[in-house]
Amino acid sequence: MHKAGLLLGACVRSWKSVRMASSGVARRDPLANKVALVTASTDGIGLAIARRLAQDGAHVVVSSRKQQNVDQAVAALQGEGLSVSGTVCHVGKAEDRERLVTTAVKLHGGIDILVSNAAVNPFFGNLMDVTEEVWDKILDINVKATALMTKAVVPEMEKRGGGSVVIVASIAAYTPFPGLGPYNVSKTALLGLGKNLAIELAQSNIRVNCLAPGIIKTNFSQVLWMDKAREEALKEALRIRRLGTPEDCAGIVSFLCSEDASYITGETVTVAGGAPSRL
């Protein structure tokens, strides 16, 4: 009986520690002293993720294709007392990817976290009308650049004994959005990329997971919801009858980058209000 009591007490203490960790009570700054790169992070989901990582203790380097956007985001986040710097980065350009990595290393001595959020969608229409140029642009930025950005940070993560990569995909990977064929295909490809990277990088203690947001109210997604009738129809299809916000995604990414998720890799977390999310 005494042994059983000790075992029960240990289980209770363990369960309490799990609950505290999941609620953020166990560690006030779960990403303290971590260094995070977030691509396309001056607006929308990327900005919300950058803010949350910094709020949770990380030194964050934001990036965008335009210097003005970088300056505005850095000023706003630094004004909130957060450790944030930034640089211009067009993820489709090798020299820009290299500069982003170099900036983080020079400022903070290394890299622990990569959140790959950059994506384009220059097309709306029927799949059979997509030109080769559009296919190339979407796959280059949404898929190839994600792989190459990851390749660029891995050596720095290995120097620090490991790291975490989060790839921002989309629920469109599972349930295609009408009129966005090439974009949908690129997001499905990212799930496969995440699975493969997770397998290959596990030996380096680098975890790779994907985030699949549903319809989040951002400038990027407004073609899907800017019509009021369409927005209401979208809400009717959701279990949680509202569209998402960038902040709905940010906490999940911070969790995936933290030690609380140290046994999670090769997975995709869907943040979509209960929309169908299976292939």
C-alpha positions as CSV (number, residue, x, y, z in Angstrom):
1,M,0.0,0.0,0.0
2,H,2.8,2.3,0.8
3,K,4.5,1.8,-2.6
4,A,1.1,2.3,-4.3
5,G,0.7,5.6,-2.4
6,L,4.1,6.8,-3.5
7,L,3.4,5.8,-7.1
8,L,0.1,7.6,-7.0
9,G,1.7,10.7,-5.5
10,A,4.4,10.7,-8.2
11,C,1.7,10.4,-10.9
12,V,-0.2,13.3,-9.5
13,R,2.9,15.5,-9.4
14,S,3.8,14.5,-13.0
15,W,0.3,15.3,-14.1
16,K,0.4,18.7,-12.4
17,S,3.7,19.5,-14.1
18,V,2.2,18.6,-17.5
19,R,-0.8,20.8,-16.9
20,M,1.5,23.7,-15.8
21,A,3.7,23.3,-18.8
22,S,0.7,23.3,-21.2
23,S,-0.7,26.4,-19.6
24,G,2.6,28.3,-19.7
25,V,2.8,28.4,-15.9
26,A,5.9,26.2,-15.5
27,R,8.2,28.6,-17.4
28,R,7.3,32.2,-17.8
29,D,9.6,32.5,-20.9
30,P,9.6,29.1,-22.6
31,L,11.8,30.4,-25.4
32,A,14.2,32.4,-23.3
33,N,17.5,33.2,-25.1
34,K,16.4,31.3,-28.2
35,V,17.1,32.9,-31.6
36,A,14.3,32.8,-34.1
37,L,14.0,33.7,-37.8
38,V,10.5,34.3,-39.2
39,T,10.1,34.9,-42.9
40,A,7.4,37.1,-44.3
41,S,6.8,38.5,-40.8
42,T,5.9,42.1,-41.1
43,D,2.1,41.5,-41.4
44,G,-0.6,39.0,-40.8
45,I,0.2,35.5,-39.5
46,G,4.0,36.1,-39.7
47,L,3.9,39.2,-37.6
48,A,1.7,37.6,-35.0
49,I,4.1,34.7,-34.8
50,A,7.1,37.0,-34.5
51,R,5.4,38.9,-31.7
52,R,4.5,35.8,-29.7
53,L,7.9,34.2,-30.0
54,A,9.5,37.4,-28.7
55,Q,6.9,37.6,-25.9
56,D,7.9,34.1,-24.9
57,G,11.5,35.2,-24.6
58,A,13.1,34.7,-28.0
59,H,15.3,37.1,-29.9
60,V,13.4,37.4,-33.2
61,V,14.7,38.5,-36.6
62,V,11.8,39.5,-38.8
63,S,12.0,39.8,-42.6
64,S,10.1,41.0,-45.6
65,R,10.8,41.9,-49.2
66,K,10.5,45.7,-48.5
67,Q,12.7,47.7,-46.1
68,Q,9.8,50.0,-45.2
69,N,7.7,47.0,-44.0
70,V,10.7,45.7,-42.0
71,D,11.3,49.1,-40.4
72,Q,7.7,49.5,-39.4
73,A,7.4,46.0,-37.9
74,V,10.7,46.3,-35.9
75,A,9.7,49.7,-34.6
76,A,6.3,48.4,-33.5
77,L,7.6,45.3,-31.8
78,Q,10.5,47.1,-30.1
79,G,8.0,49.6,-28.9
80,E,6.4,46.8,-27.0
81,G,9.6,46.1,-25.3
82,L,10.5,43.0,-27.4
83,S,13.9,41.8,-28.6
84,V,13.3,42.1,-32.3
85,S,15.5,43.1,-35.3
86,G,15.0,42.7,-39.0
87,T,16.3,42.6,-42.5
88,V,15.1,42.6,-46.0
89,C,14.7,39.0,-47.4
90,H,13.2,37.8,-50.6
91,V,13.3,34.1,-49.9
92,G,13.6,33.3,-53.6
93,K,17.0,34.9,-53.7
94,A,20.0,33.0,-52.4
95,E,21.8,36.2,-51.3
96,D,18.8,37.3,-49.3
97,R,18.5,34.0,-47.5
98,E,22.2,34.1,-46.7
99,R,21.9,37.7,-45.3
100,L,19.0,36.7,-43.1
101,V,21.1,33.9,-41.6
102,T,24.2,36.1,-41.3
103,T,22.2,38.8,-39.6
104,A,20.9,36.5,-36.9
105,V,24.3,35.0,-36.2
106,K,26.0,38.3,-36.0
107,L,23.4,39.8,-33.7
108,H,22.7,36.8,-31.5
109,G,25.4,34.2,-32.0
110,G,23.3,31.5,-33.7
111,I,19.9,30.2,-34.7
112,D,17.5,27.9,-32.8
113,I,14.2,28.4,-34.6
114,L,13.0,28.9,-38.2
115,V,9.4,29.7,-39.0
116,S,9.0,29.6,-42.8
117,N,5.9,31.7,-43.6
118,A,6.7,33.2,-47.0
119,A,4.2,32.4,-49.8
120,V,2.8,33.9,-53.0
121,N,-0.4,33.4,-54.9
122,P,-0.5,35.5,-58.1
123,F,-3.4,33.5,-59.7
124,F,-7.1,33.0,-59.2
125,G,-9.0,30.9,-61.7
126,N,-9.2,27.5,-63.4
127,L,-6.2,25.1,-63.0
128,M,-6.1,24.5,-66.8
129,D,-5.5,28.2,-67.3
130,V,-2.4,28.4,-65.2
131,T,0.7,29.4,-67.2
132,E,4.1,27.8,-66.8
133,E,5.4,31.1,-65.4
134,V,2.8,31.1,-62.6
135,W,3.6,27.5,-61.8
136,D,7.3,28.3,-61.5
137,K,6.7,31.3,-59.3
138,I,4.4,29.6,-56.9
139,L,6.5,26.5,-56.5
140,D,9.8,28.4,-56.4
141,I,8.6,30.6,-53.5
142,N,6.2,28.4,-51.6
143,V,8.1,25.1,-51.8
144,K,11.7,25.3,-53.1
145,A,12.6,28.5,-51.1
146,T,11.2,26.8,-47.9
147,A,13.5,23.8,-48.5
148,L,16.5,26.1,-49.3
149,M,15.8,28.4,-46.3
150,T,15.8,25.3,-44.0
151,K,19.1,24.1,-45.6
152,A,20.6,27.5,-44.9
153,V,19.8,27.4,-41.1
154,V,20.5,23.7,-40.4
155,P,24.3,24.2,-40.0
156,E,23.8,26.9,-37.4
157,M,21.2,24.8,-35.5
158,E,23.6,21.9,-35.5
159,K,26.2,24.1,-33.9
160,R,23.8,24.7,-31.0
161,G,22.8,21.1,-30.6
162,G,19.5,21.2,-32.4
163,G,16.6,23.4,-33.2
164,S,13.0,23.7,-34.4
165,V,11.6,24.4,-37.9
166,V,7.9,25.3,-38.4
167,I,6.6,25.4,-41.9
168,V,3.4,27.4,-42.4
169,A,1.3,25.4,-44.9
170,S,-2.5,25.7,-45.1
171,I,-5.7,23.8,-44.7
172,A,-5.8,24.1,-48.5
173,A,-3.3,21.3,-48.4
174,Y,-6.2,19.0,-47.4
175,T,-9.3,20.8,-48.7
176,P,-8.4,22.9,-51.8
177,F,-9.7,26.4,-52.0
178,P,-11.7,27.0,-55.3
179,G,-9.7,29.0,-57.8
180,L,-6.4,28.6,-56.1
181,G,-5.2,25.4,-57.7
182,P,-1.4,26.0,-57.8
183,Y,-1.4,27.5,-54.3
184,N,-3.3,24.5,-53.0
185,V,-0.8,22.1,-54.6
186,S,2.2,24.0,-53.2
187,K,0.7,23.8,-49.7
188,T,0.2,20.0,-50.0
189,A,3.8,19.7,-51.1
190,L,4.9,21.5,-47.9
191,L,3.4,18.8,-45.8
192,G,5.5,16.2,-47.7
193,L,8.5,18.4,-47.3
194,G,8.0,18.7,-43.6
195,K,7.7,14.9,-43.3
196,N,10.9,14.3,-45.2
197,L,12.9,17.0,-43.4
198,A,11.7,15.6,-40.0
199,I,13.1,12.2,-40.9
200,E,16.4,13.4,-42.1
201,L,17.1,16.1,-39.5
202,A,16.1,14.1,-36.4
203,Q,19.6,12.8,-36.1
204,S,20.7,16.4,-35.6
205,N,18.1,17.0,-32.9
206,I,16.2,19.3,-35.3
207,R,12.4,19.0,-35.2
208,V,10.3,19.9,-38.2
209,N,6.5,20.4,-38.0
210,C,3.9,22.2,-40.1
211,L,1.1,24.6,-39.3
212,A,-2.0,24.4,-41.4
213,P,-4.1,27.5,-40.8
214,G,-7.7,27.7,-42.0
215,I,-9.1,30.9,-43.3
216,I,-7.4,33.6,-41.2
217,K,-8.5,37.2,-41.7
218,T,-5.4,38.8,-43.2
219,N,-4.7,40.9,-46.3
220,F,-3.3,37.9,-48.0
221,S,-6.5,35.9,-47.7
222,Q,-9.0,38.7,-48.2
223,V,-10.0,37.4,-51.7
224,L,-11.7,34.5,-49.9
225,W,-13.7,36.6,-47.3
226,M,-14.0,40.2,-48.4
227,D,-17.5,39.6,-49.7
228,K,-19.8,39.6,-46.7
229,A,-22.1,36.9,-48.1
230,R,-19.1,34.7,-48.8
231,E,-17.7,35.3,-45.3
232,E,-21.0,34.2,-43.7
233,A,-21.1,31.1,-45.9
234,L,-17.6,30.2,-44.8
235,K,-18.5,30.6,-41.1
236,E,-21.5,28.3,-41.6
237,A,-19.1,25.5,-42.7
238,L,-17.0,25.8,-39.5
239,R,-17.6,24.1,-36.2
240,I,-16.3,27.3,-34.5
241,R,-18.4,29.9,-36.4
242,R,-15.9,32.6,-36.9
243,L,-12.9,33.2,-39.2
244,G,-9.5,32.9,-37.5
245,T,-7.1,35.6,-36.5
246,P,-3.3,35.6,-36.8
247,E,-3.1,35.3,-33.0
248,D,-4.9,32.0,-33.2
249,C,-1.9,30.6,-35.0
250,A,0.9,32.3,-33.0
251,G,0.6,30.4,-29.7
252,I,0.7,27.0,-31.5
253,V,3.9,27.9,-33.3
254,S,5.5,29.0,-30.0
255,F,4.5,25.7,-28.4
256,L,6.0,23.7,-31.3
257,C,9.3,25.6,-30.9
258,S,9.5,25.1,-27.2
259,E,10.7,22.2,-25.1
260,D,7.1,21.3,-24.3
261,A,7.0,19.9,-27.9
262,S,10.4,18.2,-27.7
263,Y,8.8,14.8,-28.6
264,I,6.9,16.1,-31.6
265,T,8.2,16.1,-35.1
266,G,6.9,15.4,-38.6
267,E,3.4,16.5,-37.6
268,T,0.9,19.0,-38.9
269,V,-1.2,21.1,-36.5
270,T,-4.4,22.4,-38.1
271,V,-5.8,25.7,-36.8
272,A,-9.0,26.0,-38.8
273,G,-12.1,26.2,-36.6
274,G,-13.0,22.6,-37.1
275,A,-12.9,22.6,-40.9
276,P,-12.2,19.1,-42.5
277,S,-8.5,18.5,-42.5
278,R,-7.6,15.1,-43.8
279,L,-6.3,13.9,-47.2
